[in-house]
Amino acid sequence: MVNRFTTMAEQVSAFVSFPADLEQVFEKCITLCTQKKPCSRDGQKTIASPDLASDHMAELNNLCLKNGIELVRENIRQYEQGVDLGITLADFAIAETGTLVINSDGEDRRLASMVSDLHVVLMHEKDIRESAFDMEDDLKQMTGRSGSYTAFITGASRTADIERVLALGVHGPLELHIMILREEIWHGPKP
């Protein structure tokens, strides 16, 4: 299923990687952020990460400070010029379509996945399901609460005009980077 998910995600312009550890995850995030043009007029680059555990957040913050990047966890709405890179955790993935499934009940998680120029999603390979039908019980649990908001993300934001000219990033991130992790390098519950 991992191979099928990877193939399908890459077919919709997602970048899929398999970092060996969290250090590689964070280094890749810093590299992606430093190589892009800043969203803000003052040149300050920002990474939004509402999902990381406190110890992981501290580790990423140290790297951000060394590279002149601001790291935020909440109140992402105040970054009206945009966020350079958003990091979220996927709850599940669907192999047959290369789709990520993310519980986006919290506003900061929704914004990190929608207003960032680059969206990085961390996920466990054990959370890949063959099809949406194979996650019926999981979806019932995710959406069973009043006010729940579940996002299905397949590739980078895209749209096409009547002449079939494709444009990426018009209604969301320009790029989607999916990092598939082994269970033993990630700890803590999903928010």
C-alpha positions as CSV (number, residue, x, y, z in Angstrom):
1,M,0.0,0.0,0.0
2,V,2.9,2.4,0.7
3,N,4.1,2.0,-2.9
4,R,0.6,2.5,-4.3
5,F,0.0,5.6,-2.1
6,T,3.4,7.1,-3.2
7,T,2.7,6.5,-6.9
8,M,-0.7,8.0,-6.7
9,A,0.3,11.0,-4.6
10,E,3.2,11.8,-7.0
11,Q,0.8,11.6,-10.0
12,V,-1.0,14.6,-8.5
13,S,2.2,16.6,-8.0
14,A,2.9,15.7,-4.3
15,F,6.4,15.1,-3.2
16,V,6.8,12.0,-1.1
17,S,9.8,11.2,1.0
18,F,10.8,8.7,3.7
19,P,12.9,10.5,6.3
20,A,15.0,8.3,8.6
21,D,14.3,10.4,11.7
22,L,12.8,13.6,13.0
23,E,16.1,15.4,12.5
24,Q,15.8,14.8,8.7
25,V,12.1,15.9,8.8
26,F,13.0,19.2,10.4
27,E,16.1,19.8,8.3
28,K,14.0,19.3,5.1
29,C,11.4,21.7,6.4
30,I,14.0,24.4,7.1
31,T,15.6,23.8,3.7
32,L,12.2,24.1,1.9
33,C,11.4,27.3,3.9
34,T,14.8,29.0,3.4
35,Q,14.8,28.3,-0.4
36,K,11.5,30.0,-1.1
37,K,10.6,33.6,-1.5
38,P,9.1,35.0,1.8
39,C,5.4,35.6,2.0
40,S,5.7,38.7,4.2
41,R,6.8,42.1,2.8
42,D,9.4,42.5,5.5
43,G,11.2,39.3,4.5
44,Q,10.4,37.4,7.7
45,K,9.8,33.7,7.0
46,T,7.3,31.8,9.1
47,I,6.6,28.1,9.8
48,A,3.2,27.2,11.3
49,S,3.1,23.9,13.2
50,P,0.0,23.5,15.4
51,D,0.3,19.7,15.7
52,L,3.8,19.0,17.0
53,A,4.4,17.7,20.6
54,S,6.2,20.2,22.9
55,D,9.6,18.5,22.7
56,H,9.4,18.3,18.9
57,M,8.3,21.9,18.8
58,A,11.3,22.9,20.9
59,E,13.7,21.0,18.6
60,L,12.2,22.6,15.5
61,N,12.2,26.0,17.1
62,N,16.0,25.8,17.7
63,L,16.6,25.1,14.0
64,C,14.2,28.0,13.1
65,L,16.1,30.4,15.4
66,K,19.4,29.5,13.8
67,N,17.9,30.2,10.4
68,G,16.0,33.4,11.2
69,I,12.6,31.7,10.8
70,E,9.6,32.4,13.1
71,L,7.9,29.3,14.3
72,V,4.2,29.6,15.4
73,R,1.8,27.1,16.9
74,E,-1.4,29.1,17.3
75,N,-3.1,32.3,16.2
76,I,-2.1,31.6,12.6
77,R,-5.0,33.8,11.5
78,Q,-2.9,36.9,12.4
79,Y,-0.5,36.1,9.6
80,E,-2.6,37.7,6.9
81,Q,0.3,37.9,4.4
82,G,0.5,34.2,4.6
83,V,2.7,31.5,6.1
84,D,5.7,30.1,4.2
85,L,5.4,26.5,5.4
86,G,2.8,24.7,7.3
87,I,3.4,21.3,9.1
88,T,0.4,19.1,9.9
89,L,-0.1,15.5,10.8
90,A,-2.3,13.2,8.7
91,D,-4.7,10.9,10.5
92,F,-5.0,8.6,7.5
93,A,-4.1,8.2,3.8
94,I,-5.9,6.5,1.0
95,A,-3.6,4.5,-1.3
96,E,-5.9,4.3,-4.4
97,T,-6.0,8.1,-4.8
98,G,-2.9,9.4,-3.0
99,T,-5.2,11.3,-0.6
100,L,-4.5,12.5,2.9
101,V,-7.2,12.6,5.5
102,I,-6.8,15.1,8.3
103,N,-9.0,15.9,11.2
104,S,-9.1,19.7,10.9
105,D,-11.4,20.6,13.8
106,G,-9.0,23.3,15.0
107,E,-8.8,26.5,13.1
108,D,-5.0,26.6,13.4
109,R,-4.6,23.2,11.8
110,R,-7.0,24.2,8.9
111,L,-5.0,27.4,8.3
112,A,-1.6,25.6,8.4
113,S,-2.8,23.3,5.7
114,M,-4.6,25.9,3.6
115,V,-2.8,29.3,3.8
116,S,0.8,28.1,3.7
117,D,2.7,28.3,0.4
118,L,4.2,24.9,1.2
119,H,2.3,22.2,3.1
120,V,4.3,19.5,4.8
121,V,2.3,16.5,6.1
122,L,3.8,14.0,8.4
123,M,2.2,10.6,8.5
124,H,2.8,7.0,9.7
125,E,2.9,4.3,7.0
126,K,0.6,2.2,9.3
127,D,-2.2,4.8,8.7
128,I,-2.4,4.1,5.0
129,R,-5.7,2.4,3.9
130,E,-6.3,0.8,0.5
131,S,-9.5,2.8,-0.2
132,A,-11.9,5.1,1.5
133,F,-14.2,2.1,2.1
134,D,-11.5,0.5,4.2
135,M,-11.6,3.4,6.6
136,E,-15.3,3.6,7.1
137,D,-15.2,3.0,10.9
138,D,-12.3,5.5,11.2
139,L,-14.3,8.2,9.3
140,K,-17.4,7.6,11.4
141,Q,-15.3,8.2,14.5
142,M,-13.7,11.3,13.1
143,T,-16.9,12.9,11.8
144,G,-19.2,11.7,14.5
145,R,-18.7,14.7,16.7
146,S,-20.8,17.9,16.3
147,G,-18.8,20.5,14.4
148,S,-16.2,18.1,13.1
149,Y,-14.2,19.2,10.1
150,T,-12.3,16.5,8.1
151,A,-10.1,17.5,5.2
152,F,-9.3,15.2,2.2
153,I,-6.2,16.5,0.5
154,T,-5.0,15.2,-2.8
155,G,-2.0,17.0,-4.2
156,A,-1.2,20.7,-4.3
157,S,-4.0,23.2,-4.7
158,R,-4.9,23.4,-8.4
159,T,-7.5,24.8,-10.7
160,A,-8.0,25.2,-14.5
161,D,-9.7,27.8,-16.5
162,I,-12.1,27.2,-19.4
163,E,-9.2,26.8,-21.8
164,R,-7.8,24.0,-19.6
165,V,-4.8,26.0,-18.4
166,L,-3.7,24.5,-15.1
167,A,-2.6,26.8,-12.3
168,L,-1.2,25.5,-9.0
169,G,-1.5,27.2,-5.6
170,V,-4.4,29.4,-6.5
171,H,-6.7,28.3,-3.6
172,G,-4.1,26.8,-1.3
173,P,-0.5,25.6,-1.1
174,L,1.8,25.7,-4.1
175,E,3.4,22.4,-3.1
176,L,2.5,19.4,-1.0
177,H,5.3,17.5,0.7
178,I,4.3,14.2,2.3
179,M,6.8,12.6,4.7
180,I,6.0,9.0,5.6
181,L,7.5,8.0,9.0
182,R,8.1,4.7,10.7
183,E,6.2,4.4,13.9
184,E,9.3,4.2,16.1
185,I,10.6,7.7,15.2
186,W,7.3,9.4,16.2
187,H,5.7,9.5,19.6
188,G,2.8,11.1,21.2
189,P,-0.9,11.1,20.3
190,K,-2.3,13.1,17.4
191,P,-3.9,16.3,18.6
